[in-house]
């Protein structure tokens, strides 16, 4: 099954985060466009895939993305369910 535009954009954000935030603003812009194209209101991220997976890191990410027009939520369900 092909990944949706939002899923592809989220994967690009994960890669950017793990590459020291390389081109993060461009990735956020792509994510914002993908969300709009698919009629979604927020991007869902898995906290365990973040470079800084603690409350401070998640809040920092939410704030940074919100300033750029993307609402971030975190999926706390384990992958193996």
C-alpha positions as CSV (number, residue, x, y, z in Angstrom):
1,X,0.0,0.0,0.0
2,X,1.3,3.4,-0.9
3,X,2.0,5.9,1.8
4,X,-0.1,9.0,2.0
5,X,1.4,12.4,1.4
6,X,1.2,13.2,5.1
7,X,3.0,9.9,6.0
8,X,5.7,10.7,3.6
9,X,6.1,14.3,4.9
10,X,6.2,13.0,8.5
11,X,8.9,10.5,7.5
12,X,10.9,13.4,6.0
13,X,10.5,15.3,9.3
14,X,11.8,12.3,11.3
15,X,14.9,12.1,9.0
16,X,15.5,15.8,9.3
17,X,15.3,15.6,13.1
18,X,17.8,12.8,13.2
19,X,20.1,14.8,10.8
20,X,20.5,17.6,13.3
21,X,17.3,19.4,12.0
22,X,18.7,19.7,8.5
23,X,16.2,21.5,6.3
24,X,13.5,21.2,9.0
25,X,11.7,24.4,7.9
26,X,11.3,23.0,4.3
27,X,10.1,19.7,5.8
28,X,7.5,21.5,8.0
29,X,6.3,23.4,4.9
30,X,5.9,20.2,3.0
31,X,4.0,18.7,5.9
32,X,1.7,21.7,6.1
33,X,0.9,21.4,2.4
34,X,0.3,17.6,2.7
35,X,-2.1,18.1,5.7
36,X,-4.0,20.7,3.7
37,X,-4.2,18.5,0.6
38,X,-5.6,15.6,2.6
39,X,-7.9,17.8,4.7
40,X,-6.2,16.9,8.0
41,X,-5.9,19.3,11.0
42,X,-2.8,17.9,12.8
43,X,0.2,15.7,12.3
44,X,0.6,12.6,14.5
45,X,4.1,11.7,15.6
46,X,5.4,8.8,17.6
47,X,7.4,10.1,20.6
48,X,9.8,7.1,20.6
49,X,11.1,8.2,17.1
50,X,12.1,11.7,18.3
51,X,15.6,12.7,19.1
52,X,14.5,14.2,22.4
53,X,11.7,12.1,23.7
54,X,10.8,13.8,26.9
55,X,8.2,16.4,27.8
56,X,10.5,19.3,27.2
57,X,11.4,18.0,23.7
58,X,7.8,17.3,22.8
59,X,6.7,20.8,23.9
60,X,9.6,22.4,22.1
61,X,8.6,20.6,18.9
62,X,4.9,21.5,19.3
63,X,5.8,25.2,19.8
64,X,8.2,25.3,16.8
65,X,5.8,23.6,14.4
66,X,2.8,25.7,15.7
67,X,4.7,28.9,14.8
68,X,4.9,27.5,11.3
69,X,1.3,26.6,11.1
70,X,1.3,22.9,11.9
71,X,-0.4,21.4,14.9
72,X,1.5,18.4,16.4
73,X,0.0,15.6,18.4
74,X,1.8,12.5,19.8
75,X,0.6,8.9,19.4
76,X,1.5,7.1,22.6
77,X,0.3,3.6,21.5
78,X,3.0,1.1,21.1
79,X,3.9,-0.1,17.5
80,X,3.5,-3.7,18.4
81,X,-0.2,-3.5,19.2
